[in-house]
Amino acid sequence: MRAAIEPRILILCPLAREWSFLVRTFEASLHAERLDDLKIDAAYIPDWRVLVAPGGHGKTQFAVQAQYVISRFSSAEVVICAGAAGSLAPELSVGDVVVGTETVQHDYRQLFATRPLPRFPATGRRLTLCVARRKELVASRLPLM
């Protein structure tokens, strides 16, 4: 019988291809366990207390699947969206770690003609730690397969 799964970190990938890539990468080095008892695919990395799952494409589907996983694991302290990011900065490459400090609801204007667009700043201790350790995070790019 498997021990209780109590992830501290939930990593959700918008695209199934991104999720598969992360799971294959983690399975090779961290002995990730695939979970069969959820309604979505997921893998658990016991040493890190990390659950990796697909988040779904689009903000609504991602929100639904994120809430499902959050509801199943009350031990989670942080949710990370890993993948489906585009870049307008030429110095960024595939595999780089980007820590967002603000969210802009870019498609809000399609329904309501307001300016400026709604913005939501990121807050909290985890954001402060990520920004403070950004050089270490940049050095931790995943190897491309």
Secondary structure, 3 states (H helix, E strand, C coil): CCCCCCCCEEEEECCHHHHHHHHHHHHHHHCCEEECCCCCCEEEECCCCEEEEECCCCHHHHHHHHHHHHHHCCCCCEEEECCCCCCCCCCCCCCCCCCCCEEECCCHHHCCCCCCCCEEECCCHHHHHHHHCHHHHHCCCCCCC
